[in-house]
Amino acid sequence: MSDIPQARDWLELALQADNPERCHRLIRRALEEMYRRRPKFKVRPEIPSLTTKQKRAAKVLRSRGWSMQRIATRFHTNLGRVSEAINA
């Protein structure tokens, strides 16, 4: 996972650094904290993705003002799957 608050701290220290080498080192540490690390393993999804037809319907319902929770309930799924469908 990334750690943006930690990255900010490193950048604040870089601003106060007394020499360019230390400043450069702190900026590198900050950059490392801004990228997501791949997890060592992935858990198999328990809830299947929506079908293509369901994804289209979810987008239409969302454009009509339905809440994501209401859409999830309609398709017997969770918010994450609805978010995937709408934002993909």
C-alpha atoms as one frame of an Amber mdcrd trajectory, in Angstrom:
protein
   0.000   0.000   0.000   1.053   3.574  -0.494   1.484   5.891   2.460   0.806
   9.466   1.358   0.976  11.004   4.862   4.440   9.463   5.313   5.462  10.783
   1.880   4.389  14.281   2.936   6.531  14.001   6.051   9.560  12.992   3.965
   8.973  15.953   1.629   8.699  18.366   4.565  12.050  17.081   5.817  13.506
  17.448   2.315  12.547  21.129   2.332  14.547  21.564   5.535  17.537  19.466
   4.391  20.892  21.154   4.817  22.561  19.563   1.777  21.442  18.456  -1.686
  22.373  14.784  -1.132  20.109  14.492   1.934  17.321  16.357   0.105  17.601
  13.968  -2.853  17.520  10.905  -0.557  14.406  12.170   1.250  12.601  12.898
  -2.003  13.347   9.355  -3.209  11.892   7.937   0.016   8.800  10.076  -0.458
   8.351   8.860  -4.033   8.614   5.242  -2.897   5.700   5.850  -0.521   3.500
   7.249  -3.309   3.255   4.054  -5.338   1.113   1.066  -4.466   2.952  -2.141
  -3.787   1.520  -5.313  -5.259   0.096  -7.618  -2.627   1.977 -10.870  -2.079
  -1.204 -12.806  -2.775  -4.740 -12.160  -3.934  -7.835 -13.595  -2.366 -10.213
 -15.285  -4.786 -13.294 -13.086  -5.256 -16.293 -14.378  -3.341 -18.843 -12.325
  -5.245 -18.793 -12.672  -9.032 -18.561  -9.654 -11.313 -21.697  -8.330 -12.928
 -22.567  -9.558 -16.391 -22.245  -7.210 -19.352 -26.018  -6.737 -19.367 -26.049
  -5.969 -15.627 -23.170  -3.493 -16.031 -25.082  -1.579 -18.710 -28.206  -1.574
 -16.555 -26.224  -0.377 -13.522 -24.853   2.562 -15.526 -28.346   3.493 -16.693
 -29.765   3.278 -13.169 -26.918   5.388 -11.795 -27.526   8.033 -14.473 -31.171
   8.104 -13.344 -30.060   8.999  -9.839 -30.168   5.614  -8.114 -27.736   5.244
  -5.223 -24.980   2.688  -5.587 -26.369   0.840  -2.561 -29.792   0.586  -4.199
 -28.221  -0.724  -7.420 -26.196  -3.272  -5.451 -29.333  -4.478  -3.709 -31.157
  -4.727  -7.053 -28.444  -7.017  -8.476 -27.779  -8.942  -5.238 -24.159  -7.830
  -5.126 -21.994  -5.389  -3.183 -20.973  -1.760  -3.668 -17.530  -2.728  -4.943
 -18.957  -4.674  -7.863 -21.326  -1.816  -8.710 -18.445   0.668  -8.552 -16.402
  -1.546 -10.909 -19.300  -1.640 -13.366 -19.974   2.088 -13.309 -16.378   3.322
 -13.382 -14.874   0.792 -15.781
